[in-house]
Amino acid sequence: AGTVSIWTVAGRLKNVRFACSPDALKMPEERLDVVEALAAIAEKHGRTVLELAIGWLSARPGCASVIAGATSPEQIRANAAAGERPLDADLLAEIDAIAPGLPS
């Protein structure tokens, strides 16, 4: 038996930060900082934040599946494609380093 991760991707979070206050987002400032750091890591490695999220979740021990929210056929295709590029150990460690409170 394993776990199943269920989440939605707010792909515009980096831009939303500048349009809304953290209170409007109901997200602590520290989490917005993590999203921005993830965006920088994704760009550095030629990946998307979506690829990092799905790759990180699917690499968790015991994770049987990742279920990502989608509201369009394009998002479904992007979610499926993101799962086709596993993250290597160095990239996983880089992600873990910016969000040390997340379960491993």
C-alpha positions in Angstrom: 0.0 0.0 0.0 1.2 3.5 -0.8 0.1 7.1 -0.6 -1.7 9.1 -3.2 -0.9 12.8 -3.5 -3.8 15.0 -4.5 -3.1 18.7 -5.3 -3.9 21.5 -7.7 -1.3 23.6 -9.5 -1.7 27.4 -9.3 0.7 27.9 -12.2 0.4 31.7 -11.9 1.4 31.9 -8.2 4.7 33.7 -9.0 2.8 36.4 -10.9 -0.2 36.5 -8.5 2.2 37.5 -5.7 2.6 40.9 -7.3 -1.2 41.3 -7.9 -2.5 40.2 -4.5 -1.5 40.4 -1.0 -0.5 37.2 0.8 -3.7 37.6 2.9 -5.8 37.5 -0.3 -4.0 34.3 -1.4 -4.4 32.7 2.1 -0.8 31.6 1.8 2.0 32.6 4.2 4.8 34.7 2.8 7.3 31.9 3.4 5.3 29.6 1.1 5.3 32.3 -1.6 9.1 32.5 -1.2 9.3 28.7 -1.7 7.3 29.0 -4.9 9.6 31.7 -6.2 12.6 29.6 -5.3 11.1 26.6 -7.1 10.5 28.7 -10.2 14.2 29.7 -10.2 15.3 26.1 -9.8 12.9 25.1 -12.6 14.3 27.8 -14.9 17.9 26.9 -14.1 17.3 23.2 -15.0 15.1 23.9 -18.1 12.0 22.5 -16.3 8.6 23.8 -15.2 7.4 24.2 -11.7 4.8 21.6 -12.6 7.5 19.1 -13.5 9.3 19.8 -10.2 6.1 19.3 -8.3 5.0 16.1 -10.0 8.6 14.7 -10.0 9.1 15.5 -6.4 5.8 14.0 -5.3 6.3 10.9 -7.3 9.8 10.4 -5.9 8.5 10.3 -2.3 8.9 6.8 -0.8 5.6 5.0 -0.8 3.9 7.4 -3.3 1.7 5.2 -5.5 0.2 8.0 -7.6 0.0 11.8 -8.0 -3.4 13.2 -8.9 -3.1 16.8 -10.2 -6.1 19.1 -10.7 -6.8 20.3 -14.2 -9.5 22.6 -15.7 -8.6 22.2 -19.4 -7.3 19.5 -21.8 -4.0 21.5 -22.1 -3.5 21.1 -18.3 -4.2 17.4 -18.5 -1.6 17.0 -21.2 0.9 19.2 -19.3 0.3 17.1 -16.1 0.9 13.8 -18.0 4.0 15.1 -19.8 5.5 16.4 -16.5 5.4 12.8 -15.1 7.5 11.6 -18.0 10.7 13.3 -16.9 11.8 12.0 -13.6 14.0 14.2 -11.4 17.5 13.1 -10.6 18.8 12.8 -7.1 20.7 16.2 -7.2 17.6 18.0 -8.3 15.5 16.3 -5.7 18.1 17.4 -3.1 18.0 21.0 -4.3 14.2 21.0 -3.9 14.4 19.5 -0.5 17.0 22.1 0.6 14.6 25.0 -0.1 11.6 23.4 1.6 13.0 21.4 4.5 9.7 21.2 6.4 8.1 19.1 3.7 7.8 15.3 4.4 10.3 13.1 2.6 
